């Protein structure tokens, strides 16, 4: 699966930003205000885009759209969720991504300029008492945002440790008031071939991207609807303006750029499960011992190249194991 040559994300560990440096930058963002900081961080990108720099003044390649809600970031960190490893450097996490709508390469950040994140709406529909379409900025203001430190593990065996900002998905479920017949939630991303060349006719893929969870998974305390990362709003390559995070499952389950959330009584078809059901199961829980075309026993941290044993449920078994041991 892996080549021996050095990968683009393997920066020396000495260059990776320690958590102390990130926290200092986070405090600075809060103190001066995101809008004013964005003004000095512009790098000839136009009035609606921020170009971000790292703590050494280097361009990160990460761009954040100017929106009506930057004052909500950075959010208060929830101290309950901690890491067993250092945070991944933001430059690394922002320039090594999967987003097949745009490219099959990892340099997604180079291919997302055409994507528009405002206006953006999320339709909540299906077996609910209160079907409704929310404007993203309305929805974000309805929910109490918090920051959580989570591990994220890709089925390709690389991993990152990230400070996400968002709100528990169970709060959105409560807002929608699902009927008792709702057993699953189906999520759908955008369908915009003018933005995303991977969606153009002839791709042979079942676009738009879809994912699904059981109601018990969706309402687990870990399941997060993310709207920010590293103390600011999501850049496009991370799934702006709103995405899912389920940290005990492989990363492809954490669907990006959501436009529709549907409550249903039937298990939904999902993108990768439709393409290759024998490889990408509906649950896709992280399990180092589960049969797989390539071994999942070890993982490599982006940025440092550190190789670590893969943890069952990505180390979150205390929160989720009970879901799968019933019956």
N, C-alpha and C positions, 0 to 999 in steps of 0.2 A: 504493500500500500504506500510506503514511504520511500522516497529516494534518499540517497546518502548525502547529496549535496545540501548545503546550507539553505534553509528556506528564508523567504523575505522577512518573516516575523521573528526570526531568531536574533534579535538584538542582544548584545551582551547584557548580562544581568546587572552590570554596573550602570547601564543606561536606563533601566526600567525604573519608573517613578515609584519610590516607596510610598506607603500609605500616608506617612506624615506629610510628604510633599503634596499629595492629592488633597488631604484635609486642609492644608494651608491655602491652596488654590480655591477650595470650596468655601472657606471662610471669607476669602477675598471677594468671590462672586456675590456672596450674601451682603457683604458690607458696602460694596460700591454700587450694587444693582446690576443685573444682567444687561440691561439696555445700554447703560453707559460703558460697561466693559466691552460690549459688542462693538461700540463705536471705535474704540482704540484697537480692536482686534481685526477690523476689516483689512483685507489684503487685496484691494482692487476687485472685489467680488460683486459689487453692486449693493444698493441700499437695502435689499431684502435678504442678504446672506451674510452670516458671520463666518469668517475664517478663523479657526482655532489654532493657537500656538501652545506648545508644551512649556514646562517650567524653565526650560533653557532658552526659550525664545525661538525655537525651531517651528516651522510650519508643520502641522500634523497631517494635512490633507483632509481634515475633517471640517465639514461645513454644516452650519445649523441655520435653518430658515428663521427669519424674523417673524414673530407671531404675536398675537394679543396676550399671550399668557407667560412670558418669561419671568414675571415677578413671582411666580409660584415655585421657582427653583433657585437654589437648592432646597429640597425639603428636609424636614427633620429625619434623622436616621433612626430606624427601629433597631435598638440594641439587641433584640432577641436573636437576630439572624447574624451569625458570625462566620468567619472563614478559617480554614485550616492551612491557608497559603496566602502569599502576598497578592494584592490586587494586580491585575494585568494592566500594563501601561496603556493609557488611552489611545496613543498613536497606533499601537499594535492592534488593539481591539477594533479600532475604527478603519483599519486598512487591510484587514484579512477577514472577509465575510463571504457567506453564501447568500445569494439572492438571484436565483436562476431566471427570474423575470427579466433581469438586466444583462446578465452574463454568467457563463459557467466558470469563469475565472474568479479569483479571490479579490481582484482590484475593483470591487463594486463601486467604491467611492468615485471612480473615474467615469462612471456610466449613468449616474443618477441625476444629472443636472436638469434634465427635462421634467423630472417628476415634480408635481405641484402638490403641496401639503395643505394648502388653504385655497378655497373652502374644502372642508372634509367632513363628511357625515358618516355616522355608524347607525345602521338600521338594526333594531332589536325586535325580533319578530318570532312567529311560530306559536307554540303552545304556552302563551303567557297572557296574563290578565291585562297588561299594559303595553301592547306593542307600540313602539315609538321610534322615530328617527331623531338622533341627537347630533347637534353640531359638536365637533370635537372640543371647542373651547367651552361650550356650555357643560359638557359632560365632565371635563377636567375640574371645573369649578364646583360641580356638585359633589365630588368625591374628595375625601381627606387624603392628600398625597403623603407618601412617606418613602424614605430611601431604605433599600434592603441590599445587603451584600449576599450575592448568590454565586455558586459555581454553575457554569454552563458547559455541558459535554456534548461535542459533536460526534455523530456516528462514524465520522472519518477518523476518530480517535484523538483529535486535538481538543484542548479545553482552555477556558478562561475563567477568571474570577472578577466579577463586575459589580459596581454599585448601581443598581437599577432604581429608578423612581417611578412610582405608580400607586395603584390601589388594589386591594384584594378583589379578585373576580367575584367572590361571594357577595360583595356589596352591590355589584351590578346585577347579579342574579336576584337579590332581594328587591332591588328597585323594579325589576321586570315582573316580579310576582308570577313565577311559572306555575302552570297547572300541575296537578298530581300526575298526569299522564306523561309529563316531560321526563325523559330518561337520559337524553344526550343533548349536547350543545354542538352545533356545527358552525364553524367560522369560515368566512370567505374574505379573500383579499381583492384588490382592485383588478380590473381588466382594462388595461390602457396600452394597446400596442404602440401608440404614438410616443409614449414614454419609454416603454419597456420592449426592446427589440426581441427578447426571448418569447414574447407572447404573439408575435406576428404569425399570420396564417402559414401553415406548413411546418410548424415546430414539432408537431406530433405529440405534444404534451397536453394533458387534460386541464388546461387553464380555464378559469382562474384557480389559483392555489386554494385548497380547502384543508381544514383540519378539524378534529373533533375530540371531545372529552365526554366521559360519563358525567352525570350530575354530581356524583360524589367526588370525582376528581376536580371538577370545576369549582366546587365549594370548599375544597380543602384549603386550609389557611395559607399554604405556600403559594397557591396559584395566584399569579399577579398579572394585572393589566398594566403594562409599562408605557409611560409617556415620556420618560426621561432617562438619562444615563450620565454618569460622571458629573452630576450637579447641574445639568442643563437639559433642554429638550432633546429628544431623539434626533440624531442625524438621519438622513434618508437611508443610508446603507444599513442602519440598525432597525429599520422598519417604521420610520416616521409616518404619521404622527402617533400611532397607537399599535401596540403589539401584545402578544401573549408571552408569558414566561412560566414554564412548568419545569422547575429545576431538577426533578427526579427523572425526567424523560430526555431522550436524545433531542438535540437542538432543533431538528426539523419539525418537532411537534409545536414549537413556540412560534406560531404563525406571525408574520409581519404585516404591517399596513392593513389592518382589518377594516372592512367596510360593512360587514353584515354578521350578525350573531343570531342564530336561529335555534330555538328550543324545539326538540323533536322527540317522538317516541320510538324512532328507529335509529340504529347505529348508522352514522353517516359515512358515505364514501369519502376518502381523503386522498390527497394528491399522490404521495409516495406509496401508500398502500394500494392504490389503483394501478400504479405503474409496475410495482413488484411486491405483491402481497407476501411472498415467501421470505423476503428480506426485511420489509418495513411493516411490521405488525401494527394493528390499530393501537395497542397499548404502548409499545416501544419504550418500556421502562428500561433504564440503564441496568444491565446485568452482565458482569464479566464472564459468567459461565454459560449464558444462553447460546445455543448454536447460532452461528453467523458466518457468512462467507469470508469475513476477515476477523481476526481475533479482536475481542473487546477487553482483553485482560489488562492492558496497559493504556495510559493516555499521556500525551505530551502537552505541557503548558506552553501556550503561545508566548513568545517574547524571550523566555529564559531557556526553552528547550528541555526543561526538567521533565523526566519521565517518572510517572507515578502509577501505582496499582489503581485500577478502576474500582470504585466503591459501588456496591449494590445500591440501587436507587440514588446513585451519585452522593451517597452519604446521608441521605434524608429519610432513611428507613423509619426513624422514630415518629415521623409525621405521616407516612403514607403506607407502610407495610400492611397495616390493618385493613386497608381497602381491598387488598388482593388475597388475603388469607381467609376470607369469609366463604362459607358454604363448602 
